[in-house]
Amino acid sequence: MNPLRFEPAPEVTVDDRVFKRFLRYPVAREFEGAVAENATWAREWFSQNGRPWLVAIEADETIQQLCAAIWPKAPRLGVIIASAGAEAELAAAAYWEKDEPDRYYFLECFASAVVDELLTQTRDSLGAKKHYCPGYPDWSIAENIPLLAAIKNAVELPRPLESLDSGMLTPKKSQIAVFELPQT
């Protein structure tokens, strides 16, 4: 299968509005003081050490069937698999262990914002209006298990991605998004 997009090292720009949403910080309020220092640090750390990746594919028949309950009338579906990579997760855990909760929190939030931006920017570039992911209302996170297995049968991913028994993905700052492909 030829991917719609295969980017083992995409350039990703995280908008401050998106980063603030994950920090649960007021969008209209400027970063200042220790918050500004930690936000800048997280951006710099990720730009030097993060290894995000993404793959977008057209759903094959198996994936289409797995998504039928969510997208029952979609003639063609696309799937985006995006990850901030394991590096941020491992570094954040190390900061937590070193009793540096601010560094942990800002890095976790920035990595989440990276995945969100990758999904949104890729979806938009492919002409879709919305996406839906296992774990959203009415779609169990456990659906990541068969969905990821079907994806791995369809395309080789640039780096490891696994699902736990719960359906949570690991590295944890990873997400599978399904969207309706526009009619050609």
Sequence and secondary structure as in RCSB ss.txt:
>XXXX:A:sequence
MNPLRFEPAPEVTVDDRVFKRFLRYPVAREFEGAVAENATWAREWFSQNGRPWLVAIEADETIQQLCAAIWPKAP
RLGVIIASAGAEAELAAAAYWEKDEPDRYYFLECFASAVVDELLTQTRDSLGAKKHYCPGYPDWSIAENIPLLAA
IKNAVELPRPLESLDSGMLTPKKSQIAVFELPQT
>XXXX:A:secstr
   SEEESS      HHHHHHHHT  TTS   HHHHHHHHHHHHHHHHH   EEEEEE  HHHHHHTTTTSTT S
SEEEEEEE  HHHHHHHHHHHHTT HHHHHHHHHHHHHHHHHHHHHHHHHTT S  B TTSTTS GGGHHHHHHH
HHHH   SS  EE TTS EESSSEEEEEEE    
